[in-house]
């Protein structure tokens, strides 16, 4: 099996698979008509490697999952990436869920080297597609219903909205935490940042599509802060709306003001005819409001995410408990008494064999006067002197 980045020699494979591919990330698809061939060719050059990646799967020995292609795109200024295309489609002639599972699994291992810690996917709400992504390690984030408006009304709006400024980042982050459930925040923001000094960027402060964005904020009449925010992403033939407002509030006046202002801006823009907006599962209060403006359901999507673990090297303070000093140690009742009566200790080894070893006695220095020199001196051997002639024995003589 061969899973590797896309090379120029794979142009024929790309030409064959691009007509049976499944484009994901519907926001980018509706705003920009991106060609998979152009994206793949850009990934071959060094100055485009930081944003888009294309990987190819080839295994001739497998009859079901022989070849496939996947494209990923890293979001700007974040450690997140999106799956933008998978080929071949599951309903194609040579499509099979095993191809998608291998593409998703091996691409997550390769994108790990780019310090990506979260991999997102926006796919149609179909059981076969969702189960295939589940088996590849993805978890559902939320369901999204995309609404479409073919022609924006030109009614003037009297909403007191102002353009979004960098100084509104703190209040916008509070608005995001106030309007988004906590489980969704944990899945979108992920674990702790990779770098020690890095801050988490909430989705309300990010532009993941590299398109022109216009943001407008609405002040809160009841106190300091922001009551809502609307962001318009401009495409070649349409605009995508992101509405940040409390949808559980029975008073829908703020939502009306935001929509009126956004639709007026879209109507004034040239060559922009359609408006799209995604309503998540926890924003069902907007369905009736959108129907009143002429929006109609366009498609149902599921946003899924997979966390990718990254190695982190940090300095951790390890605290140890302080040792308290005591005045003196009291011997226990099981202390062995010292005695000097034993000259040797008999120790049994094996059966009846015994070994005699001298007992261990504590060393006690003696006074200098009583110390005797017990060192053994070596005396050289001396032969006895010869006897005198008169003293010699006469044994054996007559």
C-alpha positions as CSV (number, residue, x, y, z in Angstrom):
1,X,0.0,0.0,0.0
2,X,1.2,3.5,-0.8
3,X,-0.1,6.6,0.9
4,X,1.9,9.7,0.1
5,X,1.6,13.4,-0.9
6,X,0.5,14.3,-4.3
7,X,3.1,14.6,-7.0
8,X,3.0,15.9,-10.6
9,X,3.0,12.3,-11.8
10,X,-0.4,11.7,-10.3
11,X,-2.1,14.2,-12.6
12,X,-3.9,11.4,-14.6
13,X,-5.2,9.9,-11.3
14,X,-6.5,13.4,-10.3
15,X,-8.1,13.9,-13.7
16,X,-9.9,10.6,-13.3
17,X,-11.1,11.1,-9.7
18,X,-12.1,14.8,-9.8
19,X,-15.4,14.0,-11.5
20,X,-16.5,11.5,-8.9
21,X,-15.3,13.4,-5.8
22,X,-17.4,14.6,-2.8
23,X,-16.7,18.2,-1.9
24,X,-17.0,19.0,1.8
25,X,-17.0,22.3,3.7
26,X,-20.1,23.8,2.2
27,X,-19.4,27.3,3.2
28,X,-16.3,27.5,1.1
29,X,-18.0,25.6,-1.7
30,X,-20.8,28.1,-2.0
31,X,-18.6,31.2,-1.7
32,X,-15.8,30.1,-4.0
33,X,-15.7,27.7,-6.9
34,X,-12.4,25.9,-6.0
35,X,-11.0,23.4,-8.5
36,X,-9.5,20.3,-6.9
37,X,-6.9,20.2,-9.7
38,X,-5.7,23.7,-8.9
39,X,-5.6,22.9,-5.2
40,X,-3.6,19.7,-5.8
41,X,-1.1,21.5,-8.1
42,X,-0.6,24.2,-5.5
43,X,0.4,21.6,-2.9
44,X,3.4,20.7,-5.0
45,X,5.0,24.1,-4.6
46,X,6.7,25.1,-1.4
47,X,5.0,28.5,-1.1
48,X,1.5,26.8,-0.8
49,X,2.4,24.0,1.5
50,X,1.4,25.9,4.6
51,X,-2.3,26.1,3.7
52,X,-3.4,23.1,1.5
53,X,-2.3,19.5,1.3
54,X,-3.3,16.7,-1.1
55,X,-2.6,13.0,-0.4
56,X,-3.0,10.0,-2.7
57,X,-3.8,6.4,-1.8
58,X,-2.7,3.6,-4.2
59,X,-2.9,-0.2,-3.4
60,X,-3.1,-2.3,-6.5
61,X,-3.4,-5.6,-4.5
62,X,-6.7,-4.6,-3.0
63,X,-9.8,-5.2,-5.1
64,X,-12.2,-3.0,-3.2
65,X,-10.1,0.0,-2.1
66,X,-7.5,0.5,-4.8
67,X,-7.1,4.3,-5.2
68,X,-8.3,7.5,-3.6
69,X,-7.5,11.1,-2.9
70,X,-8.0,13.5,0.0
71,X,-7.5,17.2,0.3
72,X,-6.9,19.1,3.6
73,X,-6.7,22.8,4.3
74,X,-5.2,24.4,7.4
75,X,-7.0,27.4,8.9
76,X,-5.0,30.6,9.1
77,X,-3.3,31.4,12.4
78,X,-4.7,28.3,14.2
79,X,-3.8,24.7,14.8
80,X,-6.9,23.4,13.0
81,X,-7.6,21.9,9.6
82,X,-10.6,21.1,7.4
83,X,-11.2,18.1,5.2
84,X,-12.3,19.8,1.9
85,X,-12.5,16.9,-0.6
86,X,-12.7,13.1,-0.7
87,X,-12.6,11.0,-3.8
88,X,-14.1,8.7,-5.1
89,X,-17.6,9.3,-3.7
90,X,-19.2,6.4,-1.8
91,X,-22.0,6.2,-4.5
92,X,-19.4,6.1,-7.3
93,X,-18.6,3.0,-9.3
94,X,-15.3,2.3,-7.4
95,X,-16.3,4.0,-4.2
96,X,-16.1,2.2,-0.9
97,X,-16.1,3.2,2.8
98,X,-12.7,1.5,3.3
99,X,-11.1,4.1,1.0
100,X,-12.4,7.0,3.1
101,X,-11.4,5.3,6.3
102,X,-7.8,4.8,5.2
103,X,-7.6,8.3,3.7
104,X,-8.9,9.9,6.9
105,X,-6.7,7.8,9.2
106,X,-3.4,8.2,7.3
107,X,-4.0,11.9,6.6
108,X,-4.4,12.5,10.3
109,X,-1.1,10.9,10.9
110,X,0.6,13.1,8.3
111,X,-1.1,16.3,9.4
112,X,0.2,15.6,12.9
113,X,3.6,16.8,11.8
114,X,2.2,20.3,10.9
115,X,1.2,20.8,14.6
116,X,-2.5,20.4,13.8
117,X,-4.5,19.3,16.9
118,X,-8.1,19.4,15.5
119,X,-9.4,18.1,12.2
120,X,-12.9,19.3,11.2
121,X,-15.3,18.0,8.5
122,X,-18.6,19.4,7.2
123,X,-20.4,16.6,5.4
124,X,-24.0,15.8,4.4
125,X,-26.3,14.4,7.1
126,X,-26.4,10.9,5.7
127,X,-26.0,7.7,7.8
128,X,-23.4,6.1,5.6
129,X,-21.1,9.1,5.5
130,X,-21.5,9.8,9.3
131,X,-20.7,6.2,10.2
132,X,-17.7,6.2,8.0
133,X,-16.3,9.2,9.7
134,X,-17.1,7.8,13.1
135,X,-15.0,4.7,12.4
136,X,-12.1,7.0,11.4
137,X,-12.1,8.7,14.9
138,X,-14.4,11.6,14.3
139,X,-17.1,12.7,16.7
140,X,-20.3,14.8,15.8
141,X,-20.1,18.4,16.9
142,X,-23.5,19.6,15.9
143,X,-26.1,19.4,13.1
144,X,-26.5,22.4,10.8
145,X,-29.4,23.4,8.5
146,X,-28.4,25.7,5.7
147,X,-31.1,28.2,4.7
148,X,-31.0,30.1,1.4
149,X,-32.5,33.4,0.3
150,X,-32.6,34.0,-3.5
151,X,-33.2,37.7,-3.4
152,X,-32.5,40.0,-0.5
153,X,-35.1,42.7,0.3
154,X,-34.1,46.3,-0.2
155,X,-36.1,47.8,2.7
156,X,-34.1,50.4,4.7
157,X,-32.9,49.4,8.1
158,X,-32.8,51.8,11.1
159,X,-30.6,49.5,13.2
160,X,-27.9,51.3,15.2
161,X,-25.1,48.9,14.3
162,X,-21.4,49.9,13.9
163,X,-18.5,48.1,12.2
164,X,-16.6,45.5,14.2
165,X,-13.3,46.8,15.7
166,X,-10.2,45.0,17.1
167,X,-11.0,46.5,20.5
168,X,-14.3,44.5,20.6
169,X,-12.4,41.2,20.8
170,X,-13.0,40.8,24.6
171,X,-16.7,41.6,24.3
172,X,-17.1,39.4,21.3
173,X,-15.5,36.5,23.2
174,X,-18.0,37.0,26.0
175,X,-20.8,37.0,23.5
176,X,-19.6,33.7,22.1
177,X,-19.5,32.1,25.5
178,X,-23.0,33.4,26.3
179,X,-24.6,32.2,23.1
180,X,-22.9,28.8,22.6
181,X,-23.4,25.8,24.9
182,X,-20.4,24.6,26.9
183,X,-20.0,21.2,25.2
184,X,-19.8,22.9,21.8
185,X,-17.2,25.3,23.1
186,X,-15.1,22.5,24.4
187,X,-15.2,20.7,21.1
188,X,-14.6,23.8,19.0
189,X,-11.8,25.3,21.1
190,X,-10.2,21.9,22.0
191,X,-7.6,21.2,24.7
192,X,-4.9,23.6,26.0
193,X,-2.9,25.5,23.4
194,X,0.3,23.8,22.0
195,X,2.6,26.8,22.7
196,X,2.9,28.1,26.3
197,X,2.1,31.7,25.3
198,X,-0.6,30.9,22.8
199,X,-4.2,32.0,23.3
200,X,-7.3,30.2,22.1
201,X,-9.1,32.0,19.3
202,X,-12.9,31.4,19.4
203,X,-14.8,31.0,16.1
204,X,-16.4,34.5,16.4
205,X,-12.9,36.1,16.0
206,X,-11.7,33.9,13.1
207,X,-12.1,34.0,9.3
208,X,-11.5,30.4,8.2
209,X,-12.2,30.8,4.5
210,X,-9.6,33.5,3.4
211,X,-12.5,35.7,2.0
212,X,-13.5,39.2,2.7
213,X,-15.5,39.5,5.9
214,X,-17.6,42.4,7.2
215,X,-18.6,42.4,10.8
216,X,-21.1,44.6,12.6
217,X,-21.9,44.7,16.3
218,X,-25.1,45.8,18.2
219,X,-24.7,47.4,21.6
220,X,-26.8,46.2,24.6
221,X,-29.4,48.7,25.8
222,X,-29.7,47.1,29.2
223,X,-26.0,47.6,30.1
224,X,-22.4,47.5,28.9
225,X,-21.4,44.9,26.4
226,X,-22.8,43.6,23.1
227,X,-26.2,42.3,22.4
228,X,-25.4,40.6,19.1
229,X,-23.1,40.5,16.1
230,X,-23.5,39.7,12.5
231,X,-20.7,38.7,10.1
232,X,-21.0,38.7,6.3
233,X,-18.6,36.5,4.3
234,X,-18.5,37.8,0.7
235,X,-18.3,35.3,-2.2
236,X,-18.3,35.7,-6.0
237,X,-22.1,35.1,-6.3
238,X,-23.4,34.9,-2.8
239,X,-22.9,35.8,0.8
240,X,-22.8,33.7,4.0
241,X,-24.2,35.1,7.3
242,X,-23.1,34.2,10.7
243,X,-25.5,35.4,13.4
244,X,-24.3,35.7,17.0
245,X,-27.3,36.4,19.2
246,X,-29.2,34.8,22.1
247,X,-31.7,32.7,20.3
248,X,-33.3,31.5,23.5
249,X,-34.5,35.1,24.3
250,X,-38.3,35.4,23.8
251,X,-37.7,39.0,22.6
252,X,-36.5,38.6,19.0
253,X,-35.9,42.3,18.5
254,X,-32.1,42.1,18.4
255,X,-32.2,39.2,15.9
256,X,-34.5,41.3,13.7
257,X,-32.2,44.3,13.8
258,X,-29.2,42.2,12.9
259,X,-30.9,40.4,10.0
260,X,-32.4,43.7,8.6
261,X,-29.0,45.4,8.6
262,X,-27.2,42.4,7.0
263,X,-29.8,41.9,4.3
264,X,-29.7,45.6,3.4
265,X,-25.9,45.4,3.0
266,X,-26.2,42.3,0.8
267,X,-28.9,44.0,-1.4
268,X,-26.6,47.0,-1.9
269,X,-23.6,44.9,-3.0
270,X,-23.2,44.3,-6.7
271,X,-23.2,40.8,-8.3
272,X,-24.4,39.2,-5.0
273,X,-27.8,37.7,-5.4
274,X,-28.1,34.9,-2.8
275,X,-27.7,34.8,0.9
276,X,-27.0,31.7,3.0
277,X,-27.1,31.2,6.7
278,X,-26.3,28.1,8.8
279,X,-28.6,27.3,11.8
280,X,-27.2,24.9,14.3
281,X,-29.2,22.5,16.4
282,X,-29.2,24.8,19.4
283,X,-30.4,27.8,17.4
284,X,-33.8,26.4,16.4
285,X,-35.4,29.7,17.5
286,X,-34.2,31.3,14.3
287,X,-36.2,28.9,12.0
288,X,-39.5,30.9,12.3
289,X,-37.6,34.2,12.0
290,X,-35.9,33.1,8.8
291,X,-39.1,31.8,7.2
292,X,-40.6,35.3,7.7
293,X,-37.8,36.8,5.7
294,X,-38.2,34.4,2.8
295,X,-35.4,31.9,3.6
296,X,-36.0,28.3,2.6
297,X,-34.1,25.2,3.8
298,X,-31.4,24.3,1.4
299,X,-29.5,21.2,2.9
300,X,-28.7,19.5,6.1
301,X,-25.1,19.1,7.3
302,X,-23.2,17.5,10.2
303,X,-20.0,19.1,11.6
304,X,-17.6,16.5,12.9
305,X,-14.3,16.9,14.7
306,X,-11.3,14.7,15.5
307,X,-8.8,15.6,18.2
308,X,-5.1,14.9,17.3
309,X,-2.8,14.5,20.2
310,X,0.4,16.6,20.0
311,X,3.6,16.2,22.0
312,X,4.3,19.1,24.4
313,X,7.5,19.8,26.3
314,X,6.9,22.0,29.3
315,X,8.6,22.8,32.7
316,X,6.4,21.5,35.5
317,X,6.9,22.5,39.2
318,X,6.9,19.4,41.3
319,X,6.3,20.2,44.9
320,X,7.6,17.8,47.7
321,X,6.3,17.7,51.3
322,X,8.7,19.3,53.8
323,X,10.4,16.9,56.2
324,X,9.9,17.7,59.9
325,X,12.9,17.3,62.3
326,X,12.4,15.2,65.5
327,X,14.4,15.5,68.8
328,X,15.4,11.9,69.2
329,X,14.5,8.5,68.0
330,X,13.1,6.1,70.6
331,X,14.1,2.4,70.1
332,X,11.3,0.0,69.6
333,X,10.5,-3.0,71.6
334,X,11.8,-5.3,68.9
335,X,15.4,-4.0,69.0
336,X,18.0,-6.7,69.3
337,X,20.0,-6.4,72.5
338,X,23.8,-6.3,72.3
339,X,25.8,-9.0,74.1
340,X,29.4,-10.2,74.2
341,X,29.1,-13.8,75.4
342,X,28.9,-15.4,72.1
343,X,32.3,-16.2,70.4
344,X,30.7,-17.6,67.3
345,X,27.4,-18.0,65.6
346,X,26.3,-21.2,64.1
347,X,24.4,-20.9,60.9
348,X,22.8,-23.8,59.1
349,X,23.2,-24.2,55.4
350,X,21.1,-26.8,53.6
351,X,20.6,-29.8,55.9
352,X,23.0,-30.7,58.7
353,X,26.0,-28.8,57.5
354,X,27.1,-26.0,59.8
355,X,29.5,-23.2,59.5
356,X,31.3,-21.6,62.4
357,X,31.8,-17.9,62.1
358,X,33.1,-15.5,64.7
359,X,30.6,-13.3,66.2
360,X,30.5,-9.6,65.4
361,X,31.6,-7.5,68.3
362,X,31.5,-3.7,68.5
363,X,34.9,-2.1,68.3
364,X,36.1,-0.5,71.6
365,X,39.4,1.3,71.6
366,X,41.7,0.5,74.6
367,X,43.9,2.9,76.5
368,X,47.4,3.6,75.1
369,X,49.2,2.0,78.1
370,X,47.4,-1.2,77.9
371,X,47.9,-1.8,74.2
372,X,50.1,-4.7,73.5
373,X,52.0,-5.3,70.4
374,X,50.5,-8.5,69.1
375,X,52.0,-8.3,65.7
376,X,53.7,-11.4,64.5
377,X,57.3,-11.0,63.7
378,X,59.2,-13.1,61.2
379,X,62.4,-14.6,62.6
380,X,64.9,-15.7,60.0
381,X,65.9,-19.4,60.1
382,X,69.2,-20.2,61.6
383,X,71.0,-23.5,61.5
384,X,72.4,-24.9,64.8
385,X,76.1,-24.4,65.3
386,X,78.3,-27.5,64.7
387,X,79.3,-29.7,67.7
388,X,82.8,-29.9,68.9
389,X,84.9,-32.9,68.2
390,X,84.9,-34.1,71.7
391,X,81.2,-33.9,71.9
392,X,80.6,-35.9,68.8
393,X,78.8,-39.2,69.3
394,X,80.8,-42.4,69.0
395,X,77.8,-44.5,68.2
396,X,78.6,-47.1,65.7
397,X,82.4,-47.2,66.4
398,X,84.2,-50.1,68.0
